[in-house]
């Protein structure tokens, strides 16, 4: 394999003499003393000023952020640039890759004239390099190590929100989970949950919940229909075992770099509910497991959710509330979240208000709706000397308007920025490369093969079968007992007949009981029996001939 082309390093950044009072003031807002991620260099009056770097303090990455811009403006490359530098600083990264564009982060980039030119403009010492990466797939849909969760671990509250159940139905689902836990009925996959719901509205199961409120047939029907719809979204593949340990996302490589976990989602981008489910479970599971740490010098983990508009399209109110609450609270666990989308309007206002770091690429204003979105975007930025409506419609690819939180948590000045080039491959790794990377992972043997062990479905099916067999045995025993009683009754009725007149000690009885009478009776009976037999089988007519 040939070595990637290396660019010639730039002669050096421009000196302070190239900065005006205005640009010097902006640049001073990004001169952080601590570790920071390098975004690029300040743009002013059409000139790139490498002596005025634009940066994000590493410790502020848990204050969340937004990367936005129209299609083709460089959002994904910005995401890749941030993920690379986080990894280099020992911070694990999670990337939700909706289009399959981010898998190239594991491979070295390809140098070229444009890369060399960009590096010189922004004062970047560019060199090709890949980063330690793990590739995952939801429930094995696509390429990567399968990610699964159990229904029990998902829990009734979270599942109710995803199934869009009302308050009464959510409480009923909580009773179902409570019953399953009490009876040792493990809810591993959706067929387990379906089996328990069906059992609790059956004749056998109805009494089980009567003491604590019961489960109405109508509510059970709603829950079962919601589960069916959820299964049609592909959720059956996601629920099961072995369950994914979210602690795997917090790993670092042997060389100290943070592992970049890439969730490959091209196979489910048309099923946003499944993606939303995974997001909710993943963040909730991390929030439950991670201790409170406050503000750290560097985050424990940073999430990037590409194509975030797919996440929020058609989302329920309950889902939005859950995301807002999670974004607000998970910061104290040392986790940062970045949403990557086309316009800030794609992110609900309650969530947008929690995002302190902003990288806004170019927007278009071709339609009245575009113009409205542009004005709304401008209003979300701090006051500045820029005419942002004009700037945002004239930015080139790989350029953005930036404002972040400084080390004190205050917004930095708005800076029009030319961004650095990623060091890794700016494009997909390819199906062959993804398959090879997934199978080479130490996690593949642990999670690749689905396991369907005995759980609620199997236990209830076995109990039903045992109950049916027991009922059949009871029916047979009852039938045998009935037949025995009938035989006993018949025998009891036969006893008086044995003591009929003629069998007593009278002369008539003695005569009838004598040997002569008995012999005569036997002879007459035999002859009569023959006549009856012949009439039945057709031989009597031949005798009369």
Secondary structure, DSSP 8 states (H G I E B T S, - for coil): ----------S----GGG--HHHHHHHHTT--SS-EEEEEEEEETTEEEEEEEEEEEGGGGGG-EEEE--TTSSHHHHHHHHHHHHHHTT-EEEEEESSS-SGGGGSB----HHHHHHHHHHT---------EEEEEETTSSSSEEE-B-HHHH-HHHHHHHHT--HHHHHHHHHHHHHHHHTT----SHHHHHHHHHHHTSTTTGGGGGGGT---HHHHHHHHHHHHHHHHTTHHHHB-BS---GGGGG-B-TTS-B-EEEEE-GGGTT-HHHHHHHHHHHHHHHHHHS----S-SS-SEEEEESSHHHHHTT--HHHHHHHHHHHHHGGGGTEEEEEEES-GGGS-HHHHTT--EEEE-----SSHHHHHHHHHHHHTS---SS-HHHHHTT--TTEEEEE-B-TTS-B---EEEEE---SB-SS---HHHHHHHHHHSTTHHHHSS-B--S-HHHHHHHHHHHHHHHHHHHHHHHHHHHHHHHHHHHHHHHHHHHT-TTSSSSHHHHHHTSHHHHHHHHHHHHHHHHHHHHHHHT-HHHHH-
